[in-house]
């Protein structure tokens, strides 16, 4: 089964920055739709950002202008740069992958059930 491993979480003061990483063991990050989700205690898991195969990006309104999703295909790694962090950003963050190879198709998926492959999560506390 596909394995995605997140890292980079931690505790940071409001206004600070963190960069999350997600490494895939077999899942080909370069060819697929990749997303970052988060889940706070007592809340539903929500989409934060996604990136399509050809680089199209989308963000939740709550993080636009503060978070940036990117990908290093050579390193098989997905990133989420988080700046100007706020207490409401506190959550477990997950990377997820979907076997969708077009940016148009990637733009149509934005919920948990659309992404079959998941990492174990990394905690971010602000």
N, C-alpha and C positions, 0 to 999 in steps of 0.2 A: 504494500500500500504506500501511497505517496507520503513522504515525510517532509514537513516544513518545520523549521526550528527558528524561533524568534529569540532575540537578545537585545540588550540595550536599555531595558527599562530601569527604573530606579526612583529615588525621591529627589525632588527639586523644588526650589522656591518658586512662587508665582513670578512670572516674567522670565524664567529661565528656559533652557533648551535641552532637548534630548534627541538623539537619533536612534531609531529602532532599526534593526536588521532582521532579515528573514532569509535563511539559506535553505535551498531545496536539495534534497538528496538525489531524487530522480526526476521530479517534476520539472519540466522545462519552462522555467520562468520566462525565457525570451519569447516563447511562442504563444503564451497563454494570457488570459485576462487575470490580473492579480489585484487583490484588494486588501485593505487594512480595515479591520473592524474593532470595536471596543465594547466592553460591557462593564457597567458600574453595578455595584451591589443592588439587587432589587429592581434592576432595569433590564430591558430587552437589549440584546446585542444589536448594535447599530453600525452602519457603514460609515467610514470616515473618509476613505479615498480609494480610488482604483486607477489602474493604468492598463491600457490595452497594448496589444502586441506591437503596434506601430507608434506608440507613445502618447496616444490621447489620454488625458487625465480628467478626472472629476473629483470634486470634494464636497463633503457635507457643508452646508452653509455655516455651521458653527465653527469650522476650522479654516475656512477660506482666508487666504492672506497670511495664515500662520503656519500651516502644515504644507509640506511638499513631499510628494511620492516620486520615487525614482527607482531605476533598475540598472544594475551592472551585469550585463549578460555574461561577460567573461568570468565573473566571480559567482554567477548563479545566485545573485543576492538582490533582494528587494529592500528598499529603504523607506523610512518615513522620518523626515526631518521635522521636528516639532519645535517651533519658536514661540516666544511670548506665552508660555503655558499658563493656564488658569486652573483654579481649584476644580472647576467643573470638568476638566480634562482627566481627572483621576479615574482610572479604570484599568481593567485587564485588556491589553491590546493583542489582537490576533491577526496573523496574516492568513490569507485564503487564496485558493486558486481555482479557476474554472477552465475547462477545456474548450475555450472559445477563442477562435483565432483571428477574428476580425475586430477592428475597433468599433464598428457599428454594433456588432453583437455584444461587445463588452459594455457599450453604453446602455444596453437594455437590461443589464442585471445589476441589482443594487441591494439585494436582501440575502440573508443568511442561507436560505434554502437553495439559492442559485450557485453556491460555491461548494463543491463536494470535498475539497481538500483543505485541511486546516492544520495550523500549528497548535502548540500547547499553551501559548500565550505568554506575555511578559507584563509585569505589573508596572504601572506608572502612577506615582503619587505626587500630587502638587499641593 
